[in-house]
Amino acid sequence: MNWPMKSYENPHFLKSERARMIRVLCELIEPVDRFKAESIDKTIVLFGSARTVPLEQAKKYLEAVETEIANTDKPSKALLNKKQQALISVKSAPYYDSAQKLSKKLTEWSLSQPKADRYTICSGGGPGIMEAANRGAQDAEGKSIGLGISLPFEQGVNDYIPKELQFEFHYFFIRKYWFVLLAKALVAFPGGFGTLDELFETLTLLQTKKVNGRQPIILFGSEFWNNLINFECLIEWGMISPNDMELIQITDSVDDTFKSIVGRLEVGKNPR
């Protein structure tokens, strides 16, 4: 006897518009089991541009482009644009190295704590700053999380995330939910639209006390952030209060960022 297909085994239905809510629930519920299996309930989130590369790699690419220009009688506009992009890559590359170092220091510190007090590095799972965060955790022989997202121009997650903690989300808002829900500290490195989206949404949740605590978001890279966002203008126009600036800390130091995060987490663990 042939039985008809059950609705929950029907891939055509599960991928249909009608089943969108089921897919949303899957992305909400499935990660719970994986985090529980790995005893993960607290994270430190590092996010930033997917386009940032290690400084050594950026310098090698710039040298290759400059050599190509030197060996060309009349460099084309496309070749000169390549040099410009290479120079920009070198300018932003130190942030990759800083993210990797910070992640390593935080992971080493976390692994020195009792199991119940450990924090897991969490990134967006892709290249750039996300890769640096996962790579730093691996350098310290620790695990880290990669909350990947399906995008047309990025394929899969980076190679520094253990398989059991590799995620690929379809829905941005569910991915953001998992970023914020477990986060006890967040560090934003220079980035584009995605970074700014995550930054301001998280700041809004903190400002409106939709998430517990008032852990500041650390903005790493004062030259970038101070040129990009005029927070004083928001205060001047009454769009935020001066006290809202307590939600933000701007720094250029890996050591200062590490001390700030660890200090606040230690205070939170042992309140006076």
Residue pairs with C-beta under 8 A, 6 or more apart in sequence:
7 13
8 14
13 19
14 22
14 23
15 23
23 170
23 171
24 171
24 174
27 169
27 170
27 171
27 174
27 175
28 174
28 177
31 167
31 178
34 164
34 165
34 167
35 41
35 182
37 164
38 120
38 143
38 164
38 165
39 115
40 120
40 145
40 165
40 182
41 182
42 118
42 119
42 120
42 182
42 184
43 119
43 120
43 121
43 122
43 145
43 182
43 183
43 184
44 106
44 110
44 119
44 120
44 121
44 122
44 183
44 184
44 185
44 186
44 187
44 261
45 122
45 123
45 179
45 183
45 185
45 186
45 187
46 99
46 102
46 103
46 121
46 122
46 123
46 129
46 130
46 132
46 133
46 186
46 187
46 189
47 123
47 124
47 129
47 130
47 133
47 179
47 186
47 187
47 188
47 189
47 191
47 195
47 198
48 95
48 99
48 128
48 129
48 130
48 188
48 189
48 190
48 191
48 195
48 220
49 92
49 95
49 128
49 129
49 189
49 190
49 191
49 192
49 195
50 124
50 126
50 127
50 128
50 129
50 130
50 154
50 191
50 194
51 89
51 92
51 127
51 128
51 192
52 89
52 92
52 93
52 95
52 96
52 128
52 129
52 132
52 189
52 190
53 61
53 89
53 93
53 96
53 128
54 93
54 96
54 97
54 100
54 132
55 90
55 93
55 94
55 96
55 97
57 93
58 86
58 89
58 90
58 92
58 93
59 90
59 93
61 86
61 89
62 83
62 86
62 87
62 89
62 90
65 79
65 82
65 83
65 86
66 83
66 86
68 79
68 82
69 75
69 79
69 80
69 83
72 79
92 190
95 129
95 189
95 190
95 220
95 221
96 128
96 129
96 131
96 132
97 132
98 189
98 220
98 254
99 129
99 132
99 133
99 136
99 187
99 189
99 220
100 132
100 133
100 135
100 136
100 139
101 136
101 254
102 136
102 187
102 220
102 254
102 257
102 258
103 121
103 132
103 133
103 134
103 135
103 136
103 137
103 139
103 140
103 144
104 136
104 137
104 139
104 140
105 136
105 140
105 254
105 258
106 119
106 121
106 136
106 258
106 261
106 262
107 121
107 136
107 137
107 139
107 140
107 142
107 144
108 140
108 142
109 258
109 262
110 118
110 119
110 120
110 142
111 118
111 140
111 141
111 142
117 269
119 184
119 185
119 265
120 137
120 142
120 143
120 144
120 145
121 133
121 134
121 136
121 137
121 142
121 144
121 145
122 133
122 144
122 145
122 146
122 147
122 179
122 182
122 183
123 129
123 130
123 131
123 133
123 134
123 144
123 145
123 146
123 147
124 130
124 146
124 147
124 148
124 149
124 175
124 194
125 134
125 145
125 146
125 147
125 148
125 149
125 157
125 158
125 161
125 166
125 167
125 168
126 146
126 148
126 149
126 154
126 157
126 158
127 154
127 158
128 191
129 189
129 191
130 146
130 158
131 158
131 160
133 144
134 144
134 146
134 158
134 160
134 161
135 158
135 160
137 143
137 144
137 160
138 144
138 160
143 162
143 165
144 160
144 161
144 162
144 165
145 161
145 165
145 167
146 157
146 158
146 161
146 165
146 166
146 167
147 167
147 169
147 175
147 178
147 179
148 156
148 157
148 166
148 167
148 168
148 169
149 168
149 169
149 170
149 172
149 175
150 168
150 169
150 170
156 168
157 166
157 167
157 168
167 175
167 178
169 175
169 178
176 198
176 201
179 198
179 202
180 202
180 205
180 211
183 202
183 215
184 213
184 215
184 265
184 268
185 215
185 218
185 261
185 264
185 265
186 202
186 215
186 217
186 218
187 217
187 218
187 220
187 257
187 261
188 195
188 198
188 199
188 217
188 218
188 219
188 220
189 195
189 220
189 221
190 220
190 221
190 224
190 225
199 217
199 219
202 217
203 217
203 247
203 248
204 210
205 211
206 214
206 215
206 217
206 247
207 240
207 244
207 247
213 268
214 246
214 247
215 264
215 268
216 246
216 247
216 248
216 249
216 260
216 264
217 247
217 248
217 249
218 249
218 250
218 251
218 257
218 260
218 261
219 225
219 248
219 249
219 250
219 251
220 251
220 252
220 257
221 252
222 250
222 251
222 252
223 252
225 250
226 250
231 240
231 245
231 248
234 240
235 241
235 242
235 244
235 245
249 260
251 257
251 260
